[in-house]
């Protein structure tokens, strides 16, 4: 495995300072600015560790999903340490939650010591979840959770199932009848089309999807709906 860590960090200056130090120790870095982007990468690639800046990353809603997506060590740093925040983070799956050190050497030593400690344990057998990441939306069927820009969106069962169905097959056109059968499962009739359209309208409002030209949920006239492939 190449020595690369994943930084979930909004502050570019902090990242550049830390990554330059780690690079001098033979470890490269990839930075993303949201948990959603981090989960997408962690589901595809193995990292030396995943570092999250708890000061500027909204992690509460999605840390458990990240933990269920990867077995990589998850380390969280903060300048405002409290035992309450540590307890919350570790319950959600963080391996380490602590105060940023005064120097990069302090942070390096703390991380490497913890990595060695974790590697000394017997390997864990995890049943990984596979969330869907589409643009700035993350959907986890296992957790029945939808995140928009790392913040939870309150969706009804049918709204979630509709969005998940479309996002899981991006580019596919789902007819009204097919959508109704998959999401509602009842007998399809003319009234079913209005049910679907009303659900899509509510869903679009909740995910701030108002520009139909670049819509996350795209109308296919007289046929149904789809999520564009890109």
N, C-alpha and C positions, 0 to 999 in steps of 0.2 A: 504493500500500500504506500502510495506517495504520502509524504508528510504535509498534509494540508489541513488547516482548521477552517471552520465556517464561522464567520462573525456575523451575528444578527445585531446590527448597530446602525443607528441613524446619524451619528456624529462622525463625519468623514475625517475630521482632524484627529479625533481619538483613534480611529481605525488606522490611519496612516502612521501615527506614532507607534502603536502597538505592533502593527504588521511589519514595519521596518525592523523592529527589535527581533521579532520572531524569525524574520527572514535571515537575520545575521546568525541565527541558531539552526538554520537549515529547514525552516518550516514556512511554507507559503500560506497565503490566506485568500479566501473568497469572501466578499462582503455582500450582504443583502440588507435591505432596510425594513423588512417586515417579517413576521412569523410565517405568513402565508408563503412567501418566497423561500424561506428557510425550510419549511416542511417539504415543499416541492423538490428542493435539491437533496435533502436528507433521504428522501424516498428513492433516489436514484444513485447516490454516491456515498461511499464511506469516508468519514473524516477522522482525523486524529482526535478532535473534540469539536463540540459546538459551543461557542461562547455567546451569551446574550447580555446586552447592557440593559439591566432592569430599570435604569434611570430614564431611558427614552424609547423603550419598546413595550408595547401593550401585549403582555404575554399571558394574562390570566385565562383567557378563553381558549387558548390553543396549545398551551404547554403540554397538557396531557396527550393531545394528538401527536405532537412532536415526539414525545416519549414512546408512544405506541408505534411510531413510524420507523424508529431507528434504535439500535443498541449502542450508538456512539455516546461517549460521555457528554453530559450537558452541564456546563458550568455557567453560573450567572454572577455578574458583578454589579456592585452598586456603590454609590458614595453616601447613601443614607441607609445604612444597615439597621434593621430591627429584627428581633427574634420572631415577631409576628410575620414579617415578610419572608424570613427564612423558612418558617414552618409551612407557610402557604406554598412556596416554591418547591420545597422538597416533597410535599404531599402530592403535588402535581407532576413530579417526576424528575426534578433537577437533582443532579448528583452532588452539586456544590453550590452554595449561595453565600457570598461573602463580600467583604469590603474590598474595594480596589486598593492595591498597595501603593506606597508612595513612589515606587520606581518600577519599571518594567521587569527588573530582576525579581522583585518580590512576586509579581503576578506569574512569571514564568516558573519559578520554583514551586509555587502553590499548585499550579495546574499540573506540572509534570509529576509531582509527588502523588497527587490524586489519581492521575492516569495509571501510574505504576501500582497503586493500591487497588484500583478497579480491575486491572489486568491479572492481579494475583488471585482473584476469585475464580471459581469455576464458571465457565461460560453459561450464560443464561439462555434458555430456549424461549423465544418470544414468538407470539403469533402477531405478526405485523399487520397493521391496518393500512389501507391504501386510499387516502383521501383524494378527492378530485380538486385540483387547483385550476381555476379558469379565470384569467385576467386577475382582478383583485378580489376574487371570491374563492373561498375554500369550503368544500362540502365534505362532511364525514358521515357516511351512512351508519357506521358503527356507533357513533356518538349522537346521531340525529342532530347534527350541529351545522349551522351555516354561519360563516364569518365574512364580513365585508370590511376590507382594510383592517383586519385583525380584531374587529369588534363583532360580537354576536348579534345576529339578526333574528328577531322573533318571528318565526314562520309557523303557520299551521301545518298539520300533517300533509294535506294535499298540496300546499304551496311548496313544501320541501320536496315531496316526491316528484312533483312536476319539474322543478328546477333540476333535481338530481338526474331525472330521466333524460332531459334535454342535454345537460352538460356532460353526461357520461358517453354520449354519442354525438360529439360536436360535428357539425356539417350534415348530419342526417336530418331529413325532413320527416317529422312525425305528423301523420294525418290526425285530424280531430278524433276520429274513431279509435285509432291506435293509442293516442294519449289517454283517452277516456278509459279504455280497457286496462291500460297499464296502471293508471293512477287511481281511478275510482272503482273500476272493476264491476260496475253495474251494467244494466241494459242500455245500450247506446240509442239515442233518438235525437231529434232536432234540438230539443232543449239542452242536450249535452254540450252542444257547441257554445251556447251562451255561458254555461257553467265554466267551461275551459277558458273562454275569453275573459270572464270576470276574474277568475283566479290569476290569470296572467297579468291583468291590469293591476290587481293588488300587489302582486309580486314585483312588478316593475317599479311601483312606488317605493316599496321597502328597500329595493336595491338601487334606488336613484337612477333607474334606467329609463331616461326620458328622451334620448336621442335615437330615434328609430333607425337612422342611417348607420350608426355604429352600435346598435342595440345588442345587449347580451342575449335577449330573447327576440328573435327576428320573426316577423309575420310572413307567412307564405300564403298569399291571397287565395281564398276559397279552398285551401288545402289543409293548413295547419300551422305549426311553429317549428323553429329549429334554433339551436345555438350556432352561430357562425364558427367555422373551423378555426379562424384566427381571431 
